[in-house]
Amino acid sequence: MQISDYLDDIARSTGFLSRLPVPAHYFNDHDGSLSRASGMFPAAGIVIALCPALVVLILSMLGANAAMASLLALMLLIGVTGALHEDGLADSADAFGARGGRAHMLEIMKDSRIGTYGVLALMVSFALRAIALTIILSVFGGWYTCLLLLAVAAISRASMVWHWNELPPARQDGVAASVGTPDDSAKTFALASGGILFLAIAGLAIGWIPAVLALAIMAVAVQQWTSIVRKRLGGHTGDTIGATQQITETAGLATLALLV
């Protein structure tokens, strides 16, 4: 692959995972498949989290309250992604929390309404991330919090590829199925690049031992979530992939905050 191919894949991944404007020429004469481009999800994660991370840095330099800076950064991150991953978390929580078989779970995931389990999942996820960011920002300051946001953004997008590749599609008419399953080479590249980026950035910010421990916790969380989805649903959906990102991000930030 040439450098231009990597740039194309980053642009297509960014366009798929966010509402950031991506020039149309990256999609001209493209079949819409993300089988190869998904390998660049970690790089796309850094692009997506860059503005929220800079907001944390700038507000910290201006002496803003840590809690307020963290909330504003999370709000901006949700705006950049269009709450894509939060929607997946809420739909997955409603489906897996409800009683019923596989068909009923898939039906719940297609329902645009949100239930009690979905609301609670969003509340817990947002609260944990906001509190964790506040703690990290209070202890390490703006520069290192900025770096940690980028590190978690990279590894949480890599985890999506892992979950996506490990399971077959739960239904053939979903968004995830329509863009193809990540190639094994794309999964390997995503996990390798995401892991290296996380360890390099987080290790620089707070030290190697906390970085390795946080990476291990996130890996266990994704593995357990994937096992639950395999057992209950038999395959992935766009919602379970989005939930994977949220689970990884929440687990990562919470672990880092506990280790400071």
C-alpha positions in Angstrom: 0.0 0.0 0.0 1.1 3.5 -0.7 0.9 6.5 1.7 -2.1 7.8 -0.3 -4.0 4.5 0.4 -3.5 5.0 4.1 -4.7 8.5 3.9 -7.7 7.4 2.0 -8.5 4.8 4.6 -8.2 7.3 7.4 -10.5 9.7 5.7 -13.1 7.0 5.0 -12.9 5.7 8.5 -13.3 9.3 9.9 -16.3 9.9 7.7 -17.9 6.6 8.9 -17.2 7.1 12.6 -18.1 10.8 12.9 -19.8 13.9 11.5 -16.6 15.6 10.5 -16.7 16.9 6.9 -14.6 14.6 4.7 -14.0 15.6 1.0 -16.2 13.8 -1.4 -13.4 12.6 -3.6 -12.3 10.1 -1.0 -15.6 8.2 -1.7 -15.7 8.6 -5.5 -15.5 5.3 -7.2 -15.4 3.5 -3.8 -17.7 0.6 -3.1 -18.3 1.6 0.5 -16.5 -1.3 2.0 -14.5 -0.8 5.2 -12.9 -4.2 5.2 -9.5 -2.7 4.6 -10.1 0.9 5.8 -11.2 -0.3 9.3 -7.5 -1.0 10.0 -7.1 2.8 10.3 -9.8 3.2 12.9 -7.3 4.1 15.6 -5.9 6.9 13.5 -9.4 8.1 12.8 -10.1 8.0 16.5 -7.2 10.5 17.1 -8.6 12.8 14.4 -12.1 12.6 16.0 -10.8 13.3 19.5 -8.4 16.0 18.6 -10.8 19.0 19.0 -12.2 17.8 22.4 -8.6 17.1 23.6 -7.5 20.6 22.6 -10.6 22.0 24.4 -9.4 20.4 27.6 -5.9 21.8 27.1 -7.0 25.3 26.3 -9.5 25.5 29.2 -6.9 24.1 31.5 -4.4 26.7 30.4 -7.1 29.4 31.0 -7.6 28.1 34.6 -11.1 26.7 34.0 -12.7 24.4 36.6 -11.6 20.8 35.9 -15.2 19.4 36.1 -16.5 22.0 33.7 -13.7 21.5 31.2 -14.2 17.7 31.3 -18.0 18.0 30.7 -17.5 20.4 27.8 -14.9 18.1 26.2 -17.3 15.2 26.4 -20.1 17.2 25.0 -18.0 18.2 22.1 -16.8 14.6 21.5 -20.4 13.5 21.4 -21.2 16.2 19.0 -18.3 15.2 16.7 -19.5 11.6 16.6 -23.1 12.5 16.4 -23.6 10.2 19.5 -23.1 7.3 17.2 -21.4 5.1 19.8 -23.7 6.2 22.6 -26.7 5.2 20.5 -25.1 1.7 20.1 -24.6 1.5 23.9 -28.2 2.4 24.7 -29.7 0.1 22.1 -27.5 -2.8 23.2 -28.3 -2.2 26.9 -32.0 -2.2 26.1 -31.7 -5.4 24.0 -29.5 -7.4 26.4 -31.4 -6.2 29.5 -34.8 -7.3 28.1 -36.2 -10.8 28.4 -36.6 -12.7 25.2 -34.7 -14.5 22.5 -32.4 -13.4 19.7 -35.2 -12.2 17.4 -36.7 -10.0 20.1 -33.3 -8.5 20.9 -32.7 -7.6 17.3 -36.1 -6.1 17.1 -35.4 -3.9 20.1 -32.1 -2.8 18.5 -34.0 -1.6 15.5 -36.5 0.4 17.6 -35.5 4.1 17.7 -37.1 4.5 21.2 -34.9 4.2 24.3 -35.8 2.2 27.3 -34.8 2.2 31.0 -31.7 0.0 30.5 -30.5 2.3 27.7 -31.0 5.5 29.8 -29.2 3.9 32.8 -26.3 2.7 30.6 -25.8 6.2 29.2 -26.0 7.8 32.6 -23.4 5.5 34.1 -21.1 5.7 31.1 -21.2 9.5 30.9 -20.8 9.9 34.6 -17.9 7.6 34.8 -16.1 9.3 31.9 -16.8 12.8 33.2 -15.6 12.0 36.8 -12.6 10.1 35.4 -11.6 13.0 33.2 -12.0 15.5 36.1 -9.7 13.4 38.3 -7.1 13.0 35.6 -7.2 16.7 34.7 -7.0 17.7 38.4 -3.9 15.5 38.9 -2.0 15.7 35.7 -3.1 19.0 34.1 -4.2 19.9 30.6 -1.3 18.6 28.5 -1.3 15.0 29.8 -5.1 14.8 29.9 -5.1 15.9 26.3 -2.7 13.1 25.4 -4.7 10.5 27.4 -7.9 11.4 25.6 -6.2 10.8 22.3 -4.7 7.5 23.5 -8.0 6.2 24.7 -9.7 7.4 21.5 -7.2 5.3 19.4 -7.5 2.1 21.4 -11.3 2.3 21.8 -11.6 2.4 18.0 -9.2 -0.5 17.6 -11.5 -2.5 20.0 -14.4 -1.9 17.6 -12.4 -3.7 14.9 -11.6 -6.6 17.2 -15.2 -7.1 18.2 -16.4 -6.7 14.6 -13.9 -9.2 13.2 -14.5 -11.8 15.9 -18.2 -12.2 15.2 -20.3 -12.8 12.1 -23.1 -10.4 11.3 -26.2 -11.0 13.4 -28.3 -9.8 10.5 -27.5 -9.3 6.8 -29.4 -6.0 6.4 -27.6 -3.9 9.0 -25.2 -1.1 8.5 -22.2 -3.2 9.8 -23.0 -6.0 7.4 -23.4 -3.6 4.4 -19.8 -2.2 4.7 -18.2 -5.7 5.2 -16.3 -7.4 8.0 -12.8 -6.2 8.7 -10.1 -8.3 7.1 -7.8 -10.2 9.4 -5.0 -8.0 8.3 -7.0 -4.9 9.1 -7.8 -6.3 12.5 -4.2 -7.0 13.2 -3.1 -3.6 12.0 -5.8 -1.8 14.0 -4.9 -3.7 17.2 -1.2 -3.3 16.7 -1.4 0.4 15.9 -4.0 1.1 18.5 -2.0 -0.7 21.2 1.3 1.0 20.3 -0.3 4.4 20.2 -2.0 3.9 23.5 1.1 2.6 25.3 3.3 5.2 23.8 1.1 8.2 24.6 -0.3 7.0 27.9 3.1 5.7 29.0 4.5 9.2 28.3 1.7 10.9 30.2 1.4 8.8 33.3 4.0 6.0 33.2 4.3 2.5 31.7 2.8 0.5 34.5 -0.5 2.4 34.7 -0.7 2.3 30.9 -0.2 -1.5 30.7 -2.7 -2.1 33.5 -5.3 0.1 31.7 -4.7 -1.7 28.4 -5.2 -5.0 30.1 -8.4 -4.0 31.8 -9.8 -2.7 28.5 -8.8 -5.9 26.7 -10.6 -8.0 29.3 -13.7 -5.7 29.1 -13.9 -6.1 25.3 -13.3 -9.8 25.4 -16.0 -10.3 28.0 -18.5 -8.1 26.0 -17.7 -10.0 22.8 -18.3 -13.3 24.6 -21.7 -12.1 25.9 -22.7 -10.9 22.4 -21.6 -14.3 20.9 -23.6 -16.2 23.5 -26.8 -14.1 23.4 -26.9 -12.8 19.9 -24.7 -15.0 17.8 -23.1 -12.1 16.0 -22.3 -8.4 15.9 -24.5 -5.5 14.9 -23.7 -1.9 14.4 -25.1 -1.3 17.9 -22.8 -3.9 19.6 -19.8 -2.4 17.7 -20.7 1.1 19.0 -21.2 -0.3 22.5 -17.7 -1.8 22.3 -16.2 1.7 21.8 -18.1 3.1 24.8 -17.2 0.1 27.0 -13.5 0.4 26.1 -13.4 4.2 26.6 -15.2 4.1 29.9 -13.1 1.2 31.2 -9.9 2.9 30.1 -10.6 6.4 31.6 -12.0 4.9 34.8 -8.9 2.7 35.2 -6.5 5.5 34.5 -8.4 7.7 37.1 -8.2 5.0 39.7 -4.5 4.5 39.1 -3.4 8.2 39.5 
